[in-house]
Amino acid sequence: MPLNKSDLVTAVAAKANLTKTDTEAVINAFQDVLIESLSKGEAVKLTGLLSVERVERAARTGRNPRTGEELQIPAGFGVKVSAGSLLKKAVAA
């Protein structure tokens, strides 16, 4: 079962001895900083845990799976998330 935001707030609050209200404010602030940084093209790196960066996608030709018709997909941006060493070790165990 996935850990949703409410579960995350509860778990972090318990580990850090903070109130749920304070913990939720921190998580919301982290989310805002992450979004603002990526929108400016800045990468966010938490050493050992993960890195998140904006990547540019070139324009390309795609195909409508229903009709088989070719269509042009414009250039744009995506998000690349890479796991750090601590995260990789945690899931490998």
Secondary structure, 3 states (H helix, E strand, C coil): CCCCHHHHHHHHHHHHCCCHHHHHHHHHHHHHHHHHHHHCCCCEEECCCEEEEEEEECCEEEECCCCCCEEEECCEEEEEEEECHHHHHHHHC
